[in-house]
Amino acid sequence: MNFKETLMWKEINETPAIFGTIFAENKSVMANLVSTIKKSKATNFVAAARGTSDHALIYFKYVLEVMSNYTVGLSAPSVITLYKGKINYANSIVIGCSQSGKAADVLEVLKKGNEQGAITIAVTNDKESPMAKEAKFHLYCNCGEEKSVAATKTFNAQLYLLLWLAAELGDNKDDLIMLKNLKEVIEPVIPQIDALTTKYAEKFKDMKSGFILSRGLTYAIALEGSLKLQETCYIQMKGYAGSDFYHGPMAMVNEETPVIIYCAQNNGDDEMQTLVRADQMKSVEKMLSLNAPVLLVTNDVVLAGKYSKCNDALIKLSVSEEVTMFAFALFAQMFACKVSCAIGNNPDSPRALNKVTITK
């Protein structure tokens, strides 16, 4: 199957256009939401989602806690739906993410928050969905219908909305300016990512299992990248934070275990850049010492080309670590789409999966 004929490919490539309209679509709601949060006494978020949307909220946890004094706790919806827990959300901000807005268990978390007087937020791609109507504030992905089972453009839109909220609450003016111009920032790098993923999809298409590593602000891409390969290629991939990977899973690595490592350039002060890069180098060097086939995806020119045994996918994009996440998401999506088609799968219709999954 030609990957360019898939819905997944077409929807991935709609991302820049979505970035060009999403700000205007949500400007008024975002202003009211941020004002409400800042006037409240709430200092913590409770975040509820499943699958891809959960990965978006993990990204939100990192960016918000790095930029502001707010904290984010990841909800276990079954505490409410199965165990009838007595949890109290009264002094929290409850945020639920779902592309369809039909996640039944996440909806129950929002309902509980409303019953207890919490500020509630839904992030969905459907204004008429149950979650959108239940939450006091709705942030709208504005992606149009997503037909491929694998979520791509909606995930990218969720990242945008969640970074925007974090930047507003953290008064990060640089990221707010970047988001307003994100279409122009991301559009030129798509041909690079296209070429790199074509090269490495061919090289890694026969892998049967492996790992994806990242850490910090881009940790969520390790989880999302592995999910995309699992659902479209049926490859046994597992995503980890590099720091967790050393505590046991690393024992499974050998010369037949590909490891994909996402390393974003850090644009903080000199001390932070040194710490982040040293941590990234440790991860790459350890995997190479175990003779693993390593694919390094990075926008850091210092890391790219440093290791002769490493497969380097250098994305030439000089932006902050949290914004590099958008390029990484596109890489993970394009890579999975191309590997899926190369091995004879249809990434739009993975076996045993439906577009909307209802969990309680």
N, C-alpha and C positions, 0 to 999 in steps of 0.2 A: 504494500500500500504506500502510495506517495504521501509523505507527511504534509505536503502543501495542500492536499485535498481534504484534510481532516478539519473538523470543526474546532478541535483543540488548537490547532495551529492558527486558524483564523481568529479565534478568540484571544489567544496570547497576543497577537499583533494588533488587537484593538486597544491595548493598554494605553498607549500614548494619547489617543483621542479621549479616552476616559479621564486621564489626568488633566486634559484641557478643559473639561466641563464640570468636574466634581466640586471644585472650590465654589463656583458661583451657585451651584445647586444647594450647597449646605451652609453657605455663609451666615444666613440669618439664624438658623437653628443652632449652629456652633456658637455664635455670639451669645445667644440666650442661655445655652447650656453652660458655657464657661462662666458667665456672670452668676448663674445660680449656684454653681459649685463653689466659686470663690466667696460668695456671701454666706455659704453654709458653714457649719462646724465640722463637716465630714472631712476626714483625712485619709480614708482608705477606700479602695475599690474592691468589690467582689466581682470577679470575672467568670462568666459561664459560657461554654461552647463545647463543640465536639469537632474532631477531625481537623480539617484545614482551618476552620474558624478558630479553633483552640490554639493553633500555632500562631495565628495573627495576634491573639491576646497574649501569648507568651512574649512576642515581640513588644507589645504594648507595656507589659510589666517592666521589661528592661529599660525602654526609652523613658517611660514616665518616672521610674525610680532614679534614673541617672540625672534627669533634668529637673526634678522637683522634690518637694518634701512629702509627696503622696506615696502611699504604698499600695501594692496590688496583690491580692490573694486569689488564687485560682479555686473556683468553687467545685465541689463534688455534687452535681445536681441530684444524684441518687439519695443523698442525705434527706432531701425533701420528698422526692417522688416514690422511693421505696421504703425508707426508714422512718418517714414522718418526723424528721428531726425538729428540735425546738430552737433552731438557730435564729438569731435576731439580727436583722439587717438595718435596723432603724437609724443608726448613725453612719451608714455606709452609702457609697455610690455603687449601685448594681448595674453592671454592663453585660449585656448578652449579645453574642455574635452568631449569625447564621445567614448564609447566602440566601436561602429560601425564606427565612423568617418563620419556618414551620417546626423548628426543633422543639418538640413537646416538653422535654425536661428543662431546657433553657427557659422556655416560656413560664414554667412553674416557678423558677427562680425569680423572674421578673415580677410575677404576680405576688409572690411572698414579699418582695421588696416594696411593692406598692401598698400592700396591706399594712406594712409597718412604717410607712412614711418616708422611705428612702428615695433618693434621686435615682431614677431608672433610665437606662439608655439602651436602645437596640441599634445594632449595626446590621442592616440587611440590604438585599437587592430588590425588595418588593414592598412598596408603600402600603399595599393592602394586606400584607401578611399579618398573622396573629401577633407576632412579636412587635411589629411596627406599631400596631394599634394599641398594644398593651403598655408599652414604655411611655414615659412622660416626654422623652426626647428620642427622635429617630434620626440617625445619620444614614443617609441613603447612598448606596454604592453607585447608582445611576449608570449601570453597565449595559442595560438592555438584557434581553433573555440570554442566559448561558445554557446552551444546548448540550455541549459535551459533558459527560459525567464527571470528568476530571475538572475540578475548579481551578481556574487560572486567573482570568481577568477580575473575577470577584475577589479573590485573595489579594491581588495587587491593589484593588480599590480599598479593601479593608485596611491594608497597611497604611495607605495614604491617610484615611480618616483617623486612624489611631495615632499616627505620628503627629498629625495636625492637632488633635486634642492634647497630646502630651506637650507639644511645643507651646500651645496657648497657656496651659497650666504652669509650664516651666519658664514662661516668658523668653523662649528661645527665638529671637528675631531672625537669626540666620536661617533656621529651618523653615520658618514661616515664609520668608522670601523665596527659599528654594522650592517649597511646595507650590507656590503660585506659578512658578516657571518650570515645574517638573516635566511637563511635556517636551519642552525644548531641551532639557537636560538629558532625558532618557532616549528620545527618538534617534539621535545620531549614533548611539552605541548599539542599537539593535543589529545593524549589519555585522558589527564585530562579534556579538554574541551568537548570531546565526552561523557565522563562519567557524567559530570555535566549537560550537556544539555539533556541527556537521563532522568536523575532524574527530572529535573525541567520542561521539556516538558510534562511529564506525569502529574505532579502536576498542571500545569497551562493550560492544553490543553482545558479546558472548558470555558476559559475567553471569553467574548464577546466584551469587550472594555477595555481600560486602557491607561497608559501613560509610556513613557520612558524618563528618565532624565539623563543628564550629563552636564558637563560645561567645558569651556576652551578648552584645546587641544583635548579632546575626545568628545566635544559637537556633532560633526558630527555623532557619533555612535548612539546618541538618534534619530536623523533624519533617518539614514539608517536602524537602527534596527526596527523602526516603519514601514518604507516602506516595509521591507521584510515580516513582519507579515501581513500588509495590502494586499499585492499582492499575497501571497501564502496561507494565512489562512482566508482572508476576515474578519479579526478582526479590529474593529475600534480603532486603536492605534494612538497616537499622540506623537511626540517627542518634547521635549522642553529643553532649557537650564534651569537649576534649578532656576536661577535668574529671568527669565521671567515667570516661572510657578507660582511664588508667586503673580503675578499681574493679578489675575482673574481666570485662569484655575483651580487653586487649589480648588476652590469652588465645583468642580464636583467630588472630591475624597471622597469615603466612603468605608465601609467594603467590598463592591462588586466591587471595582475598583482596579485591580492590578497595581502596579507601579514598573517598573524595573529601577534600578538606577545603572549606571556604574561609578565606582570610581577608578581611577588609582592612584597608589602610586606616589607621587612626589619625585624625587630625587634631588631637588635643595638644596639650603642652608637651614639651620634650620628654619629661619623665613618664607621662602616660604612654606616649608613642613607643618609648623604649620598653616599657613593661608589656604592652600588648604585643609588639613584634617579637619579643623574646619568648612569650608564651606560644605564639603561632609557630615560631621556628622549632621549639621543643616538640610540638605535635608532629610537624612534617618530618623532622629528623628521626623521631622515634619510629614512625611508620616505615620510613626507608630502611632503618636498621633491622626491621623485621622482614625485609625483602618484599613488602607489599607493593603492588602496582599503585602508585599514588597519582591522583589527579588534583592538582592545586588550582583552585579557582580564586583569583585575587585581582585587585586593582593596585597592588603595592609593587612598584617596580623594583624595590629592594629585594623582595622575596622571589619574584619571577626571574628565572635564570640562575638562581643561587645554587640549585641542586641539579647536578647532571642527570641523575636517575629519575627526576620528577617530570611528570607531564604537566606543563604549565599552560593554563588558560588565563592569559593576562587581559583583563578588560581595562582599556585606557579611559578611566573616568576618575577625575580628582574631586571627590566630594567627601562629606563626612561619613563616618561609619554607618550611621543609621540610614542615610540616603543610599549608600552602596547596596543596602538590602534590596532595593527595587531591581537593580541589575542582577543580583544573585537570584532573585525570584524568577526573572525571565530566563536566566541560564538554566535553572533547575527544570523549568517547565518545557523549554525547547529541547533540552537534552532527553527528558523522559519521552516526549512526543516522537523524537527521531529514533531513539532506541526501540520503542514500541513498534514503529512501522518497519524498522530494519529486521526485526525478528518475526514479522508476519502478523502482528497483533493489530487490532483496531482500537486506538486509544480513546475513541469517543464512546465505546460500548464495552467496558471491562466486564468480564464474566462475573456473575453473581451480584453485581452492583446496580443500584438505581441512582438517579440524579438526586432525589430527596430521600434521606434516611431518617425515619422517625424513631427516636429512642425515648424511653420513659424512665 
